[in-house]
């Protein structure tokens, strides 16, 4: 018998020999939405839910985006924007754009290099990288990469351990300390509970756990093992007295993350903090909490120029950064978008996210008639119904 004829495979309607087909180079992402879709395509469903999900019915998660989308900028015209720049300062240090990479836990879930890849990308982009207490790579390794590194602190059940961790970050070379104040315990993240989410053995909280035998690695009848682990580690008794104690304990700039109420902002000033982050934790804590961008204006009003105010939660592009600046923010934190980039492409993926943000911000500044970040703060922002 003779051999059967060689089969051709069809690609876009053309007969192509698989051995002769050279696939095209991947198209670079044009927006952060592209990066989000790429990350969702490569991550296991339970890990994607851990990254993308919010608490409860995810009303605040959705409201963060809806709040940005109903805001519109009134651009200025006939201004020379030929030398438009995104350069700025955050916490008194120069940055290439008013953006910092937010703390995101357990980044080795997304890529083997984890936080190290994200820190290298942030250094290349000229923006601060914030190390989480729940980082899967220790702070010493991340600070050793260089660049501007901040440390995010969860207050632990043992006060002494919290202060030791703050000192460890300072000794490692971190340039700021960011105390998260909206997590007495983890919000009810129903996606994680339904998935019975646990950490794989190769991922651990490098600052808390000596090995892979923590609660976060063991299944629980109550749903999320990660939530159970966090509940064991974090203190629900954090008060303003602890902020004062931490202020006295460290020489680093002190940032409070998780403030939405103007009265809390005033308390923070009295406690000697250097900056606030207006944040609802990306819709992952109290479901039904006010969208961060809606809370921003009142916080800025009450603190004036007495401390910097950054915005976190829902930032998905350069125009969002422009709106935050116009509403009085010193800058923004971005959390999920760099995590998407890490999942989709490692260090290069995070670089693409930060490059996109920089490109979009410069475009938004110039089209709004602003030469620089300072001029963006003079823009008017209103709803689409504003006349």
C-alpha positions as CSV (number, residue, x, y, z in Angstrom):
1,X,0.0,0.0,0.0
2,X,1.1,3.5,-0.6
3,X,1.2,6.1,2.2
4,X,-1.8,8.3,2.4
5,X,-1.3,11.9,1.2
6,X,0.1,14.3,3.7
7,X,-2.6,16.3,5.4
8,X,-2.6,20.1,5.3
9,X,-3.9,22.1,8.3
10,X,-6.1,25.0,7.7
11,X,-5.2,28.4,9.3
12,X,-7.4,31.3,8.6
13,X,-8.8,29.5,5.5
14,X,-5.3,28.8,4.0
15,X,-3.7,25.4,3.5
16,X,-0.6,25.6,5.6
17,X,2.0,22.9,6.3
18,X,2.4,22.9,10.1
19,X,6.2,22.5,9.6
20,X,6.3,25.6,7.4
21,X,4.1,27.9,9.5
22,X,5.9,30.6,11.5
23,X,3.3,32.2,13.8
24,X,3.4,36.0,14.0
25,X,5.0,37.8,16.9
26,X,2.5,38.4,19.7
27,X,0.8,41.8,19.4
28,X,1.8,44.0,22.3
29,X,-1.0,45.1,24.6
30,X,-2.6,48.4,23.7
31,X,-4.5,48.8,27.0
32,X,-4.6,47.4,30.5
33,X,-7.8,45.5,29.4
34,X,-5.6,43.5,27.0
35,X,-3.3,42.6,29.8
36,X,-6.2,41.6,32.0
37,X,-7.5,39.2,29.4
38,X,-4.1,37.7,28.8
39,X,-3.7,37.0,32.6
40,X,-7.1,35.5,32.8
41,X,-6.3,33.1,30.0
42,X,-3.1,31.7,31.6
43,X,-3.9,31.6,35.3
44,X,-5.8,28.6,36.9
45,X,-9.4,29.6,37.7
46,X,-9.0,29.6,41.4
47,X,-5.8,31.8,41.3
48,X,-7.6,34.2,38.9
49,X,-10.5,34.5,41.3
50,X,-8.0,35.2,44.1
51,X,-6.5,38.1,42.1
52,X,-9.7,39.4,40.5
53,X,-12.3,38.9,43.1
54,X,-13.7,41.2,45.7
55,X,-15.7,40.7,48.9
56,X,-19.4,39.9,49.3
57,X,-21.4,40.6,46.2
58,X,-18.5,42.7,44.8
59,X,-20.5,45.9,44.7
60,X,-17.6,48.1,45.9
61,X,-15.3,46.3,43.4
62,X,-17.6,47.3,40.6
63,X,-18.3,50.7,42.0
64,X,-14.6,51.7,42.0
65,X,-14.7,51.5,38.2
66,X,-18.1,53.0,37.8
67,X,-17.0,56.0,39.9
68,X,-14.1,56.7,37.6
69,X,-16.2,56.2,34.5
70,X,-18.7,58.8,35.5
71,X,-16.1,61.5,36.0
72,X,-15.0,63.7,33.1
73,X,-12.2,66.2,32.7
74,X,-12.6,69.7,31.3
75,X,-9.5,70.1,29.1
76,X,-7.7,73.4,28.5
77,X,-6.6,74.5,25.0
78,X,-4.1,76.7,23.3
79,X,-1.3,75.7,25.7
80,X,2.2,74.7,24.7
81,X,2.4,71.0,25.5
82,X,5.4,70.2,23.3
83,X,7.5,69.3,26.3
84,X,4.8,67.4,28.2
85,X,6.3,65.4,31.1
86,X,5.0,62.9,33.6
87,X,7.9,63.5,36.1
88,X,6.7,64.1,39.7
89,X,7.7,63.5,43.3
90,X,6.2,61.1,45.8
91,X,7.2,61.3,49.5
92,X,9.7,63.9,48.5
93,X,11.6,61.7,46.0
94,X,11.6,62.1,42.2
95,X,9.6,59.5,40.2
96,X,9.0,59.2,36.5
97,X,5.3,59.3,37.0
98,X,3.1,59.8,40.0
99,X,2.4,56.1,40.4
100,X,3.5,53.5,42.9
101,X,3.1,49.7,42.6
102,X,0.7,48.7,45.3
103,X,1.3,45.9,47.8
104,X,0.0,42.6,46.4
105,X,0.4,39.4,48.4
106,X,1.8,36.0,47.3
107,X,3.1,37.0,43.8
108,X,4.8,33.7,43.3
109,X,1.2,32.4,42.7
110,X,1.4,34.3,39.4
111,X,4.9,33.7,38.2
112,X,8.0,31.8,39.6
113,X,10.0,35.1,40.1
114,X,7.1,36.7,42.0
115,X,7.8,40.0,43.6
116,X,11.4,40.1,42.4
117,X,10.1,40.4,38.8
118,X,7.7,43.2,39.8
119,X,10.4,45.0,41.7
120,X,12.8,44.9,38.8
121,X,10.1,46.3,36.5
122,X,9.2,49.1,38.9
123,X,12.9,50.0,39.1
124,X,13.2,50.2,35.3
125,X,10.0,52.3,35.2
126,X,11.3,54.7,37.8
127,X,8.4,54.2,40.2
128,X,8.2,52.9,43.8
129,X,7.5,49.2,44.5
130,X,5.6,48.3,47.7
131,X,6.5,45.1,49.4
132,X,3.6,43.3,51.1
133,X,3.8,41.8,54.6
134,X,2.4,38.8,52.8
135,X,5.1,38.9,50.1
136,X,6.4,35.5,48.9
137,X,9.9,37.0,48.5
138,X,11.7,38.5,51.5
139,X,12.1,42.3,51.8
140,X,15.9,42.0,51.9
141,X,16.0,40.4,48.4
142,X,13.6,43.0,47.0
143,X,15.3,46.0,48.5
144,X,18.6,44.6,47.1
145,X,17.3,45.0,43.6
146,X,17.5,48.7,44.0
147,X,15.1,51.4,43.0
148,X,12.6,52.9,45.4
149,X,11.1,50.3,47.7
150,X,8.4,50.8,50.2
151,X,7.2,48.3,52.8
152,X,3.5,47.6,53.6
153,X,2.9,46.5,57.2
154,X,-0.1,44.6,58.6
155,X,-0.2,44.9,62.3
156,X,0.3,41.5,63.8
157,X,-1.3,40.0,66.9
158,X,2.0,40.4,68.7
159,X,3.0,44.1,68.9
160,X,6.6,43.3,69.2
161,X,6.6,41.3,65.9
162,X,5.0,44.2,64.1
163,X,7.7,46.6,65.3
164,X,10.4,44.0,64.5
165,X,9.1,43.8,61.0
166,X,9.1,47.5,60.6
167,X,12.7,47.7,61.8
168,X,13.6,44.8,59.4
169,X,12.2,46.8,56.5
170,X,14.1,49.9,57.5
171,X,17.3,48.0,57.9
172,X,16.8,46.4,54.5
173,X,16.8,49.9,52.9
174,X,13.1,50.6,52.4
175,X,12.3,54.2,51.9
176,X,8.8,54.3,53.4
177,X,6.6,52.4,55.7
178,X,2.9,51.9,54.8
179,X,0.6,50.7,57.5
180,X,-2.6,49.1,56.2
181,X,-5.5,50.0,58.6
182,X,-8.6,48.6,57.0
183,X,-8.0,44.8,57.6
184,X,-8.9,43.8,61.2
185,X,-9.6,40.5,59.3
186,X,-10.0,39.6,55.7
187,X,-13.3,40.5,54.1
188,X,-15.6,37.6,53.0
189,X,-14.2,36.9,49.5
190,X,-16.8,34.5,48.3
191,X,-14.9,33.3,45.3
192,X,-12.1,32.1,47.5
193,X,-14.5,30.5,49.9
194,X,-16.3,28.6,47.2
195,X,-13.0,27.5,45.7
196,X,-11.6,26.4,49.1
197,X,-8.6,28.4,48.1
198,X,-5.2,27.3,49.6
199,X,-1.6,28.2,48.8
200,X,0.5,25.7,47.0
201,X,3.6,24.4,48.8
202,X,6.0,26.6,46.9
203,X,4.3,29.8,47.9
204,X,4.5,31.2,51.4
205,X,4.4,34.4,53.4
206,X,8.2,34.9,53.5
207,X,8.0,37.4,56.5
208,X,5.7,35.2,58.6
209,X,6.1,31.5,57.9
210,X,9.2,29.4,58.2
211,X,7.9,26.7,55.9
212,X,4.9,25.5,53.9
213,X,3.0,24.1,56.8
214,X,1.0,27.2,57.6
215,X,-2.8,27.4,57.8
216,X,-2.8,29.0,54.4
217,X,-1.6,25.6,52.9
218,X,-4.2,23.4,54.6
219,X,-7.8,23.1,53.4
220,X,-10.5,24.2,55.8
221,X,-14.1,23.3,56.1
222,X,-14.9,27.0,56.3
223,X,-13.7,27.9,52.8
224,X,-10.6,30.0,52.3
225,X,-7.4,28.8,53.9
226,X,-5.7,32.1,53.1
227,X,-8.4,34.0,55.0
228,X,-8.0,31.6,58.0
229,X,-4.2,32.2,58.0
230,X,-4.7,36.0,57.8
231,X,-7.2,35.8,60.7
232,X,-4.6,34.0,62.8
233,X,-1.8,36.5,62.0
234,X,-3.4,39.9,61.9
235,X,-4.6,41.9,64.9
236,X,-8.2,43.2,65.1
237,X,-7.2,45.4,68.0
238,X,-5.2,48.0,65.9
239,X,-5.9,51.6,67.1
240,X,-4.5,55.1,66.9
241,X,-2.2,54.4,69.8
242,X,-0.4,51.8,67.7
243,X,0.0,54.4,64.9
244,X,1.6,56.7,67.4
245,X,3.8,53.9,68.7
246,X,4.9,53.1,65.2
247,X,5.6,56.7,64.4
248,X,8.0,56.9,67.4
249,X,9.6,53.6,66.3
250,X,10.7,54.4,62.8
251,X,12.5,57.2,61.0
252,X,10.9,56.4,57.7
253,X,8.1,58.3,56.2
254,X,4.9,56.8,57.5
255,X,1.9,56.2,55.2
256,X,-1.6,55.1,56.3
257,X,-3.4,53.0,53.7
258,X,-7.1,52.4,53.9
259,X,-8.5,55.8,54.9
260,X,-11.9,56.9,53.5
261,X,-13.4,59.2,56.2
262,X,-12.2,62.8,56.6
263,X,-12.2,62.5,60.4
264,X,-9.8,59.6,60.2
265,X,-7.6,61.7,58.0
266,X,-7.5,64.4,60.7
267,X,-6.6,61.7,63.3
268,X,-3.8,60.6,61.0
269,X,-2.4,64.1,60.9
270,X,-2.4,64.3,64.7
271,X,-0.6,61.0,64.8
272,X,2.3,62.4,62.7
273,X,1.8,60.5,59.4
274,X,3.5,61.8,56.3
275,X,0.9,60.5,53.7
276,X,-2.5,58.9,53.4
277,X,-3.8,56.4,50.9
278,X,-7.5,56.8,50.2
279,X,-8.4,53.2,49.6
280,X,-11.2,50.6,50.0
281,X,-8.7,47.8,49.5
282,X,-9.7,47.4,45.9
283,X,-13.2,46.3,46.9
284,X,-11.8,43.4,48.9
285,X,-12.8,44.4,52.5
286,X,-16.2,46.0,53.3
287,X,-18.6,45.4,50.4
288,X,-20.6,48.5,50.1
289,X,-17.8,50.8,51.1
290,X,-17.6,54.2,49.3
291,X,-15.6,54.1,46.1
292,X,-12.1,55.5,46.8
293,X,-12.3,58.2,44.1
294,X,-15.6,59.5,45.6
295,X,-13.9,59.8,49.1
296,X,-10.8,61.5,47.7
297,X,-12.1,65.1,47.5
298,X,-13.2,65.4,51.2
299,X,-10.0,63.9,52.5
300,X,-7.9,66.3,50.4
301,X,-10.0,69.2,51.6
302,X,-9.4,68.5,55.3
303,X,-5.7,67.7,55.2
304,X,-4.8,70.5,52.7
305,X,-1.1,70.6,52.2
306,X,-0.2,69.1,55.5
307,X,0.5,65.6,54.0
308,X,0.4,63.9,50.7
309,X,-2.7,62.0,49.7
310,X,-2.6,59.1,47.2
311,X,-5.4,57.2,45.7
312,X,-5.8,53.4,45.5
313,X,-8.5,51.2,44.1
314,X,-9.9,51.0,40.5
315,X,-7.1,52.8,38.6
316,X,-7.0,51.2,35.2
317,X,-5.3,53.7,32.9
318,X,-3.6,57.1,32.4
319,X,-6.9,59.0,32.3
320,X,-7.7,57.6,35.7
321,X,-4.4,59.0,37.0
322,X,-5.2,62.4,35.4
323,X,-8.6,62.5,37.2
324,X,-7.0,61.6,40.5
325,X,-4.5,64.4,40.1
326,X,-7.2,66.9,39.2
327,X,-9.1,65.9,42.3
328,X,-6.1,66.7,44.5
329,X,-4.2,63.4,44.8
330,X,-0.4,63.5,44.8
331,X,-0.4,60.2,42.9
332,X,-1.9,56.7,42.8
333,X,-1.2,53.1,43.7
334,X,-1.9,50.4,41.1
335,X,-2.3,46.8,42.3
336,X,-4.1,44.5,40.0
337,X,-2.7,45.7,36.6
338,X,0.9,44.9,37.5
339,X,-0.3,41.6,38.9
340,X,-1.9,40.9,35.5
341,X,1.3,41.8,33.7
342,X,3.3,39.5,36.0
343,X,1.0,36.6,35.3
344,X,0.9,37.2,31.5
345,X,4.6,37.9,31.0
346,X,6.8,38.0,34.1
347,X,9.0,41.0,34.5
348,X,8.4,42.1,30.9
349,X,4.7,41.9,31.4
350,X,4.9,44.3,34.4
351,X,7.1,46.6,32.4
352,X,4.5,46.7,29.7
353,X,1.9,47.6,32.2
354,X,3.9,50.5,33.6
355,X,5.0,51.6,30.2
356,X,1.4,51.7,29.1
357,X,0.4,53.8,32.1
358,X,3.2,56.2,31.4
359,X,2.3,56.5,27.8
360,X,-1.4,57.0,28.6
361,X,-0.7,59.5,31.3
362,X,1.5,61.6,29.0
363,X,-1.2,61.4,26.3
364,X,-3.9,62.4,28.8
365,X,-1.8,65.3,30.2
366,X,-1.1,66.8,26.8
367,X,-4.6,66.4,25.4
368,X,-5.9,68.1,28.6
369,X,-3.6,71.1,28.0
370,X,-1.1,70.3,30.8
371,X,2.7,70.4,30.4
372,X,3.2,68.6,33.7
373,X,1.6,66.9,36.7
374,X,1.3,70.2,38.6
375,X,-0.9,71.7,35.9
376,X,-3.2,68.6,36.0
377,X,-4.2,69.6,39.6
378,X,-5.7,72.8,38.2
379,X,-8.1,70.9,35.9
380,X,-11.9,70.8,36.5
381,X,-13.5,67.4,36.9
382,X,-17.2,66.8,36.9
383,X,-19.8,64.3,35.9
384,X,-21.0,63.9,32.3
385,X,-24.1,66.0,33.1
386,X,-22.0,69.0,34.1
387,X,-22.6,72.0,31.8
